């Protein structure tokens, strides 16, 4: 495993966050609210607000540079000591029991939530549809729909008596490859141990990562406070969103550093969000021992995720390791702002294409041509849209989606010769799909700033640009 020093710095990746006091539902600013979904009234209502009906095949995002802690900073573990290590790359068998950590010697995991709150059918390790297997250097947790039953897999590091592993403060991390199938809900999360043992206490929850089969590239990092004594009423929450399209294409690490002053979230040891360790108007903090859960479920999380007609066979979450360290100071490094709002040479802001390169989306291609044009073509190579502004590239023109939300084509010497003119919004989302409007840039409030606005014809954006006028509809089912 690479050390913290070996982890290279990358650009700002933090997404917006929202805070929800008391029981109010507050949706992220760029997502539309949906009706809460719930299966088991005894379980925490772990729900999300998403744009219903949106099927995105490629999302490239550039996120806000305020505040400074949202920018790149590598987690430093040099002053931490490892206290828990489940390295599935070396295991021959998984230490898991159904509901009890029978000590001694006991098992490391149980296969249910310890508070009797399973929201889907989490199968026992010895059950006919058991979800766990160790092979090819990782643990596989499988979710599947059999008949009218959704089966999933969950691991908890404590049982209902609190026996097992928990820790107060420190760095918690998982390395995993997440599934792509619609209807899936994968998560690595922590829960407060004292409130497990005493249900009259508010229960803290830290979701290090939650990811859904749709939208597949959004990493949700959330902190909650629940009232378990009154049907799991939500007292407060705060959420950070981060666009990470590579979560399903390879193994990546997801971590949180819990300290008395801040909770800091990481993706591949790079900071993607940070919250103060405090709850406005309340005395509770995330300063109690937390136990670990990791799971893959079908359905749940939000109203559009229990779509059985889209289930396409078993879906797998692959986990290389789950580790915990005790220490402090790892999140104190400077959060570097490596970008410039006027820059057209900042690749970490999003997608950079060199001459002749392309991105293929199910029969539609986004191509940066040798002549310096940006083109969208269909499966028959018909041009659906192009910039129509050729330049003398000499092999060194580039197309860059900036961190200010603009799409810019630049000639040698980084001289811009075409731009989407998306109004310097500082928080841009570029969506490229196989449906009209094909290429679209929207703001943090999900307002269309610029769009190709075409169905099957060439349109020149420099002549038809109207970010506040009538735009083509967003991608939908």
Buried (B, 14 or more C-beta within 10 A) or exposed (E): EEEBEEBEEBBBBBBBBBBBBEEEBBBBBBBEBBEEBBBBEEBBBBBBBBBBEBBBBBBBBBBBBEEEBBBBBBBBBEEBEEBBEBBBBEBEEBEBBBBBBEEEEEBBBBBBBBBEBBBBBBBBBEEEBBBBBBEEEBBBBBBBBEEEEBBBBBBBBBBBEBBBBBBEBBBBBBBBBBBBBBBBBBBBBBBBBBBBBEEEBBBBBBBBBBBBBBBBBBBBBBBBBBBBBEEBBBBBBBBBBBBBBEBBEEBBBBBBBBBEEBBBBBBBBBBBBBBEBBBEEEEBBBBBBBBBBBBBBBBBBBBBBBBEEBBEEBBBBBBBBBBBBBBBEBBBBEBBBBBEEEBBBBEBBBBBBEBEBEBBBEEBBBBBBEBBBBBBBBEEEEBBBBBBBBBEBEEEBBBBBBBBBBBBBBBEEBEEBBBBBBBEBBBBBBBBBBBBBBBBBBBBEBEBBBBBBBEEEBBEBEEEBEBEEEBBEBBEE
